[in-house]
Amino acid sequence: SSGINAEYGNVRFLFKLSEPLCHGKPNVKLGLKYIFSHFELQFKFHFMRKVKTNDISKPEWYFTKLLSWIGENKDRFQQHFSILFKDENSATIKALLVEQFCELAVLKLSVDIPKLDDGLFTHYIDEVIKFHKELKEHLPLSHTKSPVLELFTEEKTLNRWLQLETISSFNFLSAVEADKSCFEERESGSGYPIPSMCVRVLSSVKAVGERVKVFPSLALNNSFYSLQCDLLKEFMVHLSDMLQKLGHKDPKFYLILNSVVYILSILEEWSYDQHYIKVSKFEGDKAPFHEISQSYELFRQDVQDSLESSISTKVNGLLSGYFKQSWILPNRLDTITPSCSAGLMELQQSLTALYSSLAPDNFLLIWSNLATSLQLSFTSKILYRSQFNYSGAQQFRSDMSAFCGIFYDYCAPSYFTKLNKDLEVLTQPCETARLWKGEGTTSLDSLQDLLQERNITLPPTEVLKILKLRSDI
């Protein structure tokens, strides 16, 4: 310590001697060269000779030493040099210290990097990033060019890094899929289950981007951003391949659909990250992860359509006999029509499974689409094609109440308002139905008045259309 302080005193003396040659200003380069020659000699002695401390597999040894020197000398460096650099702020003076010690790291790395195998090369990247982050804790690194990081932006080194990262990431993706535990359920954070493979893959994709955020080069960051997008595309292909082997009632099918919903939510979250916004603008993209998000959204819609179609086809198939039912009945049954039971039971079981397994937003989309398509089946295949008497109309309304009731467990009854209004008209007693039909044939205005008295809000023309379905009036 006393020796280093003496060196600082010598630097101040050299600066004083150099003033006449430098127009009254201290010779910065001369002072830095003198003071850092002391550290350079020590560094080369320990890390650039055939000694135990010069271990190519242990870059952390000399990074730790450099950080130690910086920590021990930054205050003394600022104290002595600020007297000479009166016009400079403390951040600039500290930056001079950082740059000089970083140059020692660059000197060593330039020698070692060409000798590294792939495993050590990856280890060096991790250590360089760690060194850079710890350096920021000592000093405001924005005041330096960070030559250690710049070394890894050189084309040959960068290409090797990107190639290794690509191979490693895609191999990890394949290993995750092959893992027997890939479908173990995990909590999404929003209350719905997702497979463990989804969590692991997204963590890996995120790590690719996080690792390079410390590098100021947008070109470098964009290269790894492209790799992130490629990994997400490949994962979507893997999910699609898995789906082809699963039935729509398989719990794994629901987990994969949840994965897609979860990935879309994460991509939306990442799209607000200022780092990704800068990187995407570098390539002129609309927004971060815009293209891959669109691909996942289309994939989600395809999977959802497939699931909806499967359920709808199954339910409609079970209702095929019901659609041929005669609605001229002697009396109303105490229960729903037998030919309707199997279809409604299948519908109820499917909705129960979907509700307990799917992400809420996805369930609501599928629920509403199923409600719409099945309601259309009932109205187009029965309501507007059949002839009813009073008992048959009452029975059909009872069946539809059971149908709507299945959906009411997940929504407000107002969803089926139009269907219920139609059924209310269809099931009017014969006397009322005849009165409305008679008034409608003479004056729509008169019919409108009658409908208002009974709080019927359908237009008179629609009421007449429904009454024509009654064969007993």
C-alpha positions as CSV (number, residue, x, y, z in Angstrom):
1,S,0.0,0.0,0.0
2,S,2.8,2.4,0.9
3,G,4.5,1.5,-2.3
4,I,1.5,2.3,-4.4
5,N,1.0,5.6,-2.6
6,A,4.7,6.4,-3.5
7,E,3.9,5.6,-7.1
8,Y,1.0,8.1,-7.1
9,G,3.4,10.7,-5.6
10,N,5.9,10.1,-8.4
11,V,3.1,10.5,-11.0
12,R,2.2,13.9,-9.6
13,F,5.9,14.9,-9.8
14,L,6.2,13.7,-13.4
15,F,3.1,15.7,-14.3
16,K,4.7,18.8,-12.7
17,L,7.8,18.3,-14.8
18,S,5.8,17.8,-18.0
19,E,3.8,21.0,-17.7
20,P,6.2,23.2,-19.7
21,L,6.0,20.7,-22.6
22,C,2.2,20.4,-22.4
23,H,1.3,24.1,-22.4
24,G,0.7,24.1,-18.6
25,K,-1.5,21.0,-18.5
26,P,-0.4,17.7,-17.0
27,N,0.5,14.9,-19.5
28,V,-2.3,12.4,-18.9
29,K,-0.9,9.6,-21.0
30,L,2.5,9.8,-19.3
31,G,1.0,9.6,-15.9
32,L,-1.3,6.7,-16.7
33,K,1.5,4.8,-18.4
34,Y,3.7,5.2,-15.4
35,I,1.2,4.2,-12.7
36,F,-0.3,1.3,-14.6
37,S,3.1,-0.2,-15.6
38,H,3.2,-1.3,-11.9
39,F,-0.1,-3.3,-12.3
40,E,0.7,-4.5,-15.8
41,L,3.9,-6.1,-14.5
42,Q,2.1,-7.9,-11.7
43,F,-0.7,-9.0,-14.0
44,K,1.6,-10.5,-16.6
45,F,3.7,-12.1,-13.9
46,H,0.7,-14.0,-12.5
47,F,-1.5,-14.6,-15.5
48,M,0.7,-14.6,-18.7
49,R,3.6,-16.9,-17.7
50,K,3.9,-20.6,-17.1
51,V,2.7,-20.5,-13.5
52,K,-0.2,-22.1,-11.6
53,T,-2.3,-18.9,-11.6
54,N,-2.2,-18.8,-15.4
55,D,-4.9,-21.4,-15.8
56,I,-6.9,-21.0,-19.1
57,S,-9.9,-22.7,-17.5
58,K,-10.1,-20.1,-14.7
59,P,-10.6,-16.6,-16.3
60,E,-12.5,-15.7,-13.0
61,W,-9.1,-15.7,-11.3
62,Y,-7.8,-12.7,-13.2
63,F,-11.1,-11.0,-13.3
64,T,-11.3,-11.2,-9.5
65,K,-7.8,-9.8,-9.3
66,L,-8.7,-6.8,-11.5
67,L,-11.8,-6.1,-9.6
68,S,-9.8,-6.2,-6.4
69,W,-7.2,-3.7,-7.7
70,I,-10.0,-1.4,-8.8
71,G,-11.7,-1.6,-5.4
72,E,-8.4,-0.9,-3.6
73,N,-7.2,1.9,-5.8
74,K,-10.3,3.9,-7.0
75,D,-10.4,6.3,-4.1
76,R,-6.6,6.9,-4.0
77,F,-6.7,7.3,-7.8
78,Q,-9.4,9.9,-7.6
79,Q,-7.7,11.7,-4.7
80,H,-4.4,12.1,-6.4
81,F,-5.5,12.7,-10.0
82,S,-8.4,15.1,-9.2
83,I,-5.7,17.6,-8.0
84,L,-4.2,17.4,-11.5
85,F,-7.4,17.1,-13.5
86,K,-9.2,20.1,-12.0
87,D,-11.5,20.4,-15.0
88,E,-12.6,16.8,-15.0
89,N,-15.5,15.4,-12.9
90,S,-15.0,12.4,-10.6
91,A,-16.9,10.0,-13.0
92,T,-14.4,10.8,-15.8
93,I,-11.5,10.2,-13.5
94,K,-12.9,6.8,-12.4
95,A,-13.6,5.9,-16.0
96,L,-9.8,6.3,-16.7
97,L,-9.1,3.8,-14.0
98,V,-11.7,1.3,-15.4
99,E,-10.4,1.6,-19.0
100,Q,-6.8,0.9,-18.0
101,F,-7.7,-2.3,-16.0
102,C,-10.0,-3.4,-18.7
103,E,-7.2,-3.2,-21.2
104,L,-5.3,-5.8,-19.1
105,A,-8.3,-8.1,-19.4
106,V,-8.5,-7.5,-23.1
107,L,-4.8,-8.3,-23.4
108,K,-5.3,-11.7,-21.7
109,L,-8.5,-12.5,-23.4
110,S,-7.0,-11.8,-26.9
111,V,-4.4,-14.5,-26.2
112,D,-6.8,-17.1,-24.6
113,I,-9.9,-16.9,-26.7
114,P,-8.4,-18.5,-29.9
115,K,-7.3,-21.5,-27.8
116,L,-10.7,-22.2,-26.2
117,D,-12.8,-25.3,-26.9
118,D,-16.6,-24.8,-27.1
119,G,-17.2,-25.6,-23.4
120,L,-14.6,-23.1,-22.2
121,F,-15.7,-20.5,-24.7
122,T,-19.2,-20.5,-23.2
123,H,-17.7,-20.3,-19.7
124,Y,-15.7,-17.3,-20.7
125,I,-18.8,-15.5,-22.0
126,D,-20.5,-16.1,-18.6
127,E,-17.4,-14.8,-16.7
128,V,-17.1,-11.7,-19.0
129,I,-20.7,-10.8,-18.4
130,K,-20.3,-11.4,-14.6
131,F,-17.1,-9.2,-14.6
132,H,-18.9,-6.5,-16.5
133,K,-21.9,-6.5,-14.0
134,E,-19.5,-6.4,-11.0
135,L,-17.6,-3.6,-12.6
136,K,-20.8,-1.5,-12.8
137,E,-21.2,-1.8,-9.0
138,H,-17.8,-0.1,-8.6
139,L,-18.1,2.6,-11.2
140,P,-20.5,4.4,-13.6
141,L,-19.7,2.2,-16.5
142,S,-21.6,4.5,-18.9
143,H,-18.4,6.6,-18.9
144,T,-16.3,3.9,-20.5
145,K,-16.3,2.1,-23.8
146,S,-16.2,-1.3,-22.1
147,P,-13.4,-2.8,-24.3
148,V,-14.0,-6.3,-22.7
149,L,-17.5,-6.4,-24.1
150,E,-16.4,-5.0,-27.4
151,L,-14.0,-7.9,-27.8
152,F,-17.0,-10.3,-28.1
153,T,-18.7,-8.1,-30.7
154,E,-15.9,-8.8,-33.2
155,E,-17.4,-10.8,-36.2
156,K,-15.4,-14.0,-35.7
157,T,-16.0,-14.2,-32.0
158,L,-19.7,-13.2,-32.2
159,N,-20.4,-15.7,-34.9
160,R,-18.9,-18.5,-32.9
161,W,-20.9,-17.4,-29.8
162,L,-24.2,-17.2,-31.8
163,Q,-23.6,-20.6,-33.3
164,L,-22.9,-22.3,-29.9
165,E,-25.9,-20.5,-28.4
166,T,-28.1,-21.7,-31.2
167,I,-27.0,-25.4,-31.0
168,S,-27.3,-25.4,-27.2
169,S,-30.8,-23.8,-27.2
170,F,-32.2,-26.1,-29.8
171,N,-30.7,-29.2,-28.1
172,F,-32.3,-28.0,-24.9
173,L,-35.6,-27.6,-26.6
174,S,-35.5,-31.2,-27.8
175,A,-34.4,-32.5,-24.4
176,V,-37.3,-30.8,-22.7
177,E,-39.8,-32.4,-25.1
178,A,-38.2,-35.8,-24.6
179,D,-38.3,-35.5,-20.8
180,K,-41.0,-37.7,-19.3
181,S,-41.9,-34.9,-16.8
182,C,-42.6,-32.4,-19.6
183,F,-46.4,-32.5,-18.9
184,E,-46.1,-32.1,-15.2
185,E,-48.5,-29.3,-14.2
186,R,-47.2,-25.9,-13.1
187,E,-49.1,-22.8,-11.9
188,S,-49.3,-20.1,-14.6
189,G,-49.6,-17.3,-12.1
190,S,-53.2,-16.6,-13.3
191,G,-54.8,-19.7,-11.8
192,Y,-54.7,-22.1,-14.7
193,P,-52.3,-25.1,-15.2
194,I,-49.5,-25.2,-17.8
195,P,-47.0,-28.0,-18.5
196,S,-43.5,-27.7,-17.0
197,M,-42.0,-27.8,-20.5
198,C,-43.6,-24.4,-21.2
199,V,-42.0,-22.8,-18.1
200,R,-38.6,-24.3,-18.9
201,V,-38.6,-23.3,-22.5
202,L,-39.7,-19.7,-21.8
203,S,-37.1,-19.4,-19.1
204,S,-34.4,-20.6,-21.6
205,V,-35.7,-18.1,-24.3
206,K,-35.6,-15.3,-21.8
207,A,-32.1,-16.2,-20.7
208,V,-30.8,-15.8,-24.2
209,G,-32.0,-12.2,-24.3
210,E,-31.1,-11.4,-20.7
211,R,-27.5,-12.5,-21.2
212,V,-26.8,-10.1,-23.9
213,K,-28.6,-7.0,-22.5
214,V,-25.3,-5.8,-21.1
215,F,-23.8,-5.4,-24.5
216,P,-24.4,-2.0,-26.0
217,S,-24.3,-3.2,-29.6
218,L,-27.9,-3.3,-31.1
219,A,-26.6,-5.4,-33.9
220,L,-25.4,-8.1,-31.5
221,N,-28.6,-7.9,-29.4
222,N,-30.7,-8.2,-32.6
223,S,-28.9,-11.4,-33.6
224,F,-29.9,-13.0,-30.3
225,Y,-33.4,-11.5,-30.5
226,S,-33.8,-13.3,-33.8
227,L,-32.6,-16.5,-32.1
228,Q,-35.3,-16.0,-29.4
229,C,-37.9,-15.7,-32.1
230,D,-36.6,-18.8,-33.9
231,L,-36.7,-20.8,-30.7
232,L,-40.3,-19.8,-30.1
233,K,-41.2,-20.8,-33.6
234,E,-39.6,-24.2,-33.2
235,F,-41.4,-24.7,-29.9
236,M,-44.7,-24.0,-31.6
237,V,-43.9,-26.7,-34.2
238,H,-43.2,-29.1,-31.3
239,L,-46.5,-28.3,-29.7
240,S,-48.3,-28.8,-33.0
241,D,-46.7,-32.2,-33.5
242,M,-47.7,-33.2,-29.9
243,L,-51.3,-32.1,-30.6
244,Q,-51.5,-34.4,-33.6
245,K,-51.0,-37.4,-31.3
246,L,-53.6,-36.4,-28.7
247,G,-57.4,-36.6,-28.5
248,H,-59.5,-33.6,-27.7
249,K,-60.4,-35.1,-24.3
250,D,-56.8,-35.8,-23.3
251,P,-55.8,-33.5,-20.4
252,K,-52.5,-32.9,-22.2
253,F,-54.4,-31.3,-25.1
254,Y,-55.8,-28.7,-22.7
255,L,-52.3,-28.1,-21.2
256,I,-50.9,-27.4,-24.7
257,L,-53.7,-25.0,-25.4
258,N,-53.0,-23.3,-22.1
259,S,-49.3,-23.1,-23.0
260,V,-50.2,-21.1,-26.1
261,V,-52.3,-18.7,-24.1
262,Y,-49.5,-18.3,-21.5
263,I,-46.9,-17.7,-24.2
264,L,-49.0,-15.0,-25.7
265,S,-49.3,-13.3,-22.3
266,I,-45.5,-13.4,-21.8
267,L,-44.8,-12.1,-25.3
268,E,-47.2,-9.2,-24.6
269,E,-45.3,-8.5,-21.3
270,W,-41.9,-8.6,-23.1
271,S,-43.2,-6.2,-25.8
272,Y,-43.2,-3.4,-23.2
273,D,-39.6,-4.0,-22.3
274,Q,-37.5,-1.0,-23.4
275,H,-34.6,-3.2,-24.4
276,Y,-36.7,-5.2,-26.8
277,I,-38.3,-2.0,-28.2
278,K,-34.9,-0.6,-29.1
279,V,-33.8,-3.9,-30.6
280,S,-37.0,-4.3,-32.7
281,K,-36.7,-0.7,-34.0
282,F,-33.1,-1.5,-35.1
283,E,-34.6,-3.9,-37.7
284,G,-37.7,-1.8,-38.4
285,D,-40.1,-4.2,-36.8
286,K,-43.6,-3.0,-35.8
287,A,-43.2,-4.0,-32.2
288,P,-41.1,-6.6,-30.2
289,F,-42.1,-10.2,-31.0
290,H,-45.0,-8.9,-33.2
291,E,-44.6,-11.5,-35.9
292,I,-44.2,-14.5,-33.6
293,S,-47.1,-13.3,-31.5
294,Q,-49.3,-13.3,-34.6
295,S,-48.1,-16.9,-35.4
296,Y,-49.0,-18.1,-31.9
297,E,-52.4,-16.3,-32.1
298,L,-53.2,-18.1,-35.3
299,F,-52.1,-21.3,-33.8
300,R,-54.3,-20.7,-30.8
301,Q,-57.3,-20.1,-33.0
302,D,-56.6,-23.3,-35.0
303,V,-56.4,-25.4,-31.8
304,Q,-59.5,-23.7,-30.4
305,D,-61.5,-24.2,-33.6
306,S,-60.5,-27.8,-33.6
307,L,-61.6,-28.3,-30.0
308,E,-64.9,-26.5,-30.6
309,S,-65.5,-28.5,-33.8
310,S,-64.9,-31.8,-32.0
311,I,-67.3,-31.0,-29.2
312,S,-69.9,-29.6,-31.5
313,T,-69.7,-32.5,-33.9
314,K,-70.0,-35.0,-31.0
315,V,-73.0,-33.2,-29.5
316,N,-74.8,-32.8,-32.8
317,G,-74.2,-36.4,-33.6
318,L,-75.8,-37.5,-30.4
319,L,-78.7,-35.1,-31.1
320,S,-79.3,-36.5,-34.7
321,G,-82.4,-38.4,-33.5
322,Y,-83.6,-35.4,-31.6
323,F,-83.5,-33.2,-34.7
324,K,-86.0,-35.6,-36.4
325,Q,-88.3,-35.5,-33.5
326,S,-92.0,-34.9,-34.1
327,W,-93.4,-32.0,-32.1
328,I,-97.1,-32.8,-32.5
329,L,-97.4,-34.4,-29.0
330,P,-100.4,-35.5,-27.0
331,N,-99.0,-34.0,-23.8
332,R,-95.8,-32.6,-22.3
333,L,-93.3,-34.9,-20.7
334,D,-92.2,-34.6,-17.1
335,T,-88.6,-34.7,-18.2
336,I,-86.5,-33.6,-21.2
337,T,-87.1,-35.5,-24.4
338,P,-85.1,-38.8,-24.2
339,S,-83.5,-38.3,-27.6
340,C,-82.0,-35.0,-26.2
341,S,-80.5,-36.5,-23.0
342,A,-77.3,-38.0,-24.4
343,G,-76.4,-34.8,-26.3
344,L,-76.9,-32.5,-23.3
345,M,-75.0,-34.9,-21.1
346,E,-72.0,-34.9,-23.5
347,L,-72.2,-31.1,-23.6
348,Q,-72.3,-30.7,-19.8
349,Q,-69.3,-33.1,-19.4
350,S,-67.3,-31.3,-22.0
351,L,-68.0,-27.8,-20.5
352,T,-67.1,-29.1,-17.0
353,A,-63.8,-30.5,-18.3
354,L,-63.0,-27.3,-20.2
355,Y,-63.8,-25.1,-17.3
356,S,-61.6,-27.0,-14.9
357,S,-58.7,-27.3,-17.3
358,L,-58.4,-24.2,-19.6
359,A,-57.2,-20.7,-19.0
360,P,-60.3,-18.5,-18.2
361,D,-60.1,-16.3,-21.3
362,N,-59.8,-19.3,-23.6
363,F,-62.7,-21.1,-21.9
364,L,-64.9,-18.1,-22.4
365,L,-64.1,-17.9,-26.1
366,I,-64.8,-21.6,-26.6
367,W,-67.9,-21.4,-24.4
368,S,-69.4,-18.5,-26.3
369,N,-68.6,-20.1,-29.7
370,L,-70.2,-23.4,-28.6
371,A,-73.2,-21.7,-27.2
372,T,-73.7,-19.8,-30.5
373,S,-73.2,-22.8,-32.8
374,L,-75.3,-25.2,-30.8
375,Q,-78.1,-22.6,-30.4
376,L,-78.0,-22.2,-34.2
377,S,-78.3,-26.0,-34.6
378,F,-81.5,-26.1,-32.4
379,T,-83.1,-23.1,-34.1
380,S,-82.2,-24.0,-37.7
381,K,-82.8,-27.7,-37.5
382,I,-85.9,-27.7,-35.2
383,L,-87.4,-24.3,-34.4
384,Y,-87.7,-23.0,-37.9
385,R,-88.2,-26.3,-39.7
386,S,-90.8,-28.1,-37.5
387,Q,-94.5,-27.9,-36.8
388,F,-95.6,-27.7,-33.2
389,N,-98.8,-28.1,-31.2
390,Y,-99.1,-26.5,-27.8
391,S,-97.7,-29.6,-26.0
392,G,-94.9,-30.0,-28.4
393,A,-93.9,-26.4,-28.1
394,Q,-94.0,-26.7,-24.3
395,Q,-91.8,-29.8,-24.5
396,F,-89.3,-28.1,-26.8
397,R,-89.1,-25.1,-24.5
398,S,-88.5,-27.4,-21.6
399,D,-85.6,-29.1,-23.5
400,M,-84.1,-25.7,-24.4
401,S,-84.3,-24.6,-20.8
402,A,-82.2,-27.6,-19.9
403,F,-79.8,-26.8,-22.8
404,C,-79.4,-23.1,-21.7
405,G,-79.1,-24.2,-18.0
406,I,-75.9,-26.0,-18.8
407,F,-74.4,-22.7,-20.0
408,Y,-75.9,-20.7,-17.2
409,D,-73.4,-22.2,-14.8
410,Y,-70.8,-20.1,-16.5
411,C,-72.7,-17.0,-17.7
412,A,-75.7,-14.7,-17.2
413,P,-79.0,-16.0,-18.6
414,S,-79.2,-12.9,-20.9
415,Y,-76.9,-14.7,-23.3
416,F,-79.9,-16.7,-24.7
417,T,-82.3,-13.7,-24.7
418,K,-83.3,-14.1,-28.4
419,L,-83.9,-17.8,-28.1
420,N,-86.0,-17.4,-25.0
421,K,-88.1,-14.6,-26.6
422,D,-88.8,-16.9,-29.6
423,L,-89.8,-19.7,-27.3
424,E,-92.1,-17.5,-25.3
425,V,-94.1,-16.7,-28.4
426,L,-94.0,-20.3,-29.6
427,T,-95.5,-21.6,-26.3
428,Q,-98.5,-19.2,-26.1
429,P,-101.8,-20.9,-25.3
430,C,-103.9,-21.6,-28.4
431,E,-106.4,-18.9,-27.7
432,T,-103.8,-16.2,-27.3
433,A,-101.8,-17.4,-30.3
434,R,-105.0,-17.4,-32.5
435,L,-105.8,-13.8,-31.4
436,W,-102.3,-12.6,-32.2
437,K,-102.3,-14.4,-35.6
438,G,-105.7,-12.9,-36.5
439,E,-104.7,-9.4,-35.5
440,G,-101.5,-9.7,-37.4
441,T,-103.3,-10.5,-40.6
442,T,-105.3,-7.3,-40.5
443,S,-103.1,-4.8,-38.8
444,L,-99.5,-5.0,-37.6
445,D,-100.1,-1.9,-35.4
446,S,-102.9,-3.7,-33.6
447,L,-100.7,-6.7,-33.1
448,Q,-98.0,-4.5,-31.7
449,D,-100.4,-3.1,-29.1
450,L,-101.3,-6.6,-28.0
451,L,-97.6,-7.6,-27.8
452,Q,-96.8,-4.6,-25.6
453,E,-99.5,-5.5,-23.2
454,R,-97.8,-8.9,-22.7
455,N,-94.2,-7.3,-22.6
456,I,-93.3,-9.2,-25.9
457,T,-90.5,-7.2,-27.5
458,L,-90.1,-9.1,-30.7
459,P,-91.3,-7.2,-33.9
460,P,-94.8,-8.2,-35.1
461,T,-93.4,-9.7,-38.3
462,E,-91.1,-12.1,-36.3
463,V,-94.0,-13.0,-34.0
464,L,-96.1,-14.0,-37.1
465,K,-93.3,-16.0,-38.5
466,I,-93.0,-18.0,-35.3
467,L,-96.8,-18.5,-35.0
468,K,-96.9,-20.1,-38.4
469,L,-95.0,-23.0,-36.9
470,R,-98.0,-23.8,-34.7
471,S,-100.2,-26.4,-36.4
472,D,-103.0,-26.1,-33.8
473,I,-104.1,-22.5,-34.3
